[in-house]
Amino acid sequence: MNDEDLYSLLADTLLVSHFAFVVFVVLGFLLILLGLAARWPWIHNRKFRITHLAAIGVVVLQAWLGRACPLTVWENELRRRAGQSGYSETFVEHWLHKLLFYQAEPWVFTTIYTCFGLLVVFTWFFGRRR
């Protein structure tokens, strides 16, 4: 395996990890909502809820600071080293455009991340065990 193949493999591995992070944030929130409605006891697992809250918190903070996700930056660097082109936008923008042909200004994504983060915070307090 030459260097370009190795960098390409590492970039693809990072892409899968990044996708898993996004799925954790989105699917985790949906499971929290369903679990609260269905009264699933595991939804109140403190480690899960704190990890989920921290994950969306990092995304919101990055958006407000105007910073690219470190995973996106790292993947782009690996792709360049593999002789490929990286993303010219954020990870979510890139894949939404590819999957849904959706384009928007960066402030739109910041607003979406912030609203989603506020919903997670709301469910943190609303979904507490009494």
N, C-alpha and C positions, 0 to 999 in steps of 0.2 A: 504494500500500500504506500503510495507516494504521499508527500505532504499535502497536496491539494485535495486528495481523496480523504485524508484524515481530517482536515479542516472542514470539509463538506459534511462528513459524518458527524463531527462535533456540533456544527451549526444545526443540522437536522435534529440531533438529540436535544439541543437547547430549545429548538422550536417546539418539539413535543412537550418539553417541560413547561415552557411558557404557556402553551395551550392548556395543559393540565392545571396551571395556576388560574387561568381565566375561568375554566370550567368549575374549579373549586369555589371561586368567588360567586359566580352566577348560580350554579346548581346548588351550592351550599345555602344561598339565600332562599331559593325556592323550597328546599327541604326544610329550612327553618320555618318558613310560613306554613307549609303543609303540616309540619310536626306540631306547631302551635295549635293549629285548627284541629288536628287529630289527637292532640294530647299525648304525643309520643314522648316518653320520658328521656330518651337519649338526646333530644333536642336541647336539653338543659345542661349538657355536658360542658363544663366551664372551659376546658382546654380547647374544645372544638369552637366554641363561641368566641373566645378571645383570639384564637388563631384566625378565624374568619374576619372578625372586626379589624384586626391588625392588617390583614391582607388588603382589604378595601381601603383602609386608612393610608397605607403606603401609596396606593394608586391615586387616591385623591390628593395627597400631599405632593406627589410628583407632578400631577396636572396643574395644581395651583402654582407650583414653583417653575413651571414651564420646562421641566426636565424630561428627557426621554427615559423610558424604562431602561434600567441597567441590562436587563436580559435582551432587549432589542439592540442596544449598543453593542453588546458582546456578540450577539448573533451576526450583526452586520460586519463586525471586524473579522469574524471567522469566515464569513462568506467572501469578503474581499480577499482574504488570504488564500481562499480556495479558487480564486479567479472568477468569482460570481459577483453580481451586483447585490447590494444590500437594499434595505427599505429607505425611501426618501421621506417617510412619514412614520407615525407610531405603529406599533405592532397591531393594535386594534383597528386603526384606520386602514392599514394595508390589507388586512384580512377581510374587513367589512367591505372594502372596495372590491376585492377579488370575489368574495362570496355574494355580495348583495349589490355591487356597483353603486355604493353609497359614498358620496364625498361631502365633506363639511369642513368648515373652518375649525381650527383647534379649540376655540372657545366653546363650540358645541359639544365636543368630547369632554372638556373640563366640566361643563354644566351637567352632562349625563353622569360622569363619574361622581360628581358632588352630590347629585340627587340620589344616586344609588347608595352612596356612602351614608347619607342622612337616613335613608330607609333602613339600612343595616343598624345604625345607631338607635333608631326608633324601635326596631324589633328587639334590640338588646334590652331596653327598658320595659317595653310592653310585654315581652315574652319571659320575664323573670318569674321564677317560681314564687308563689305567695306562701 
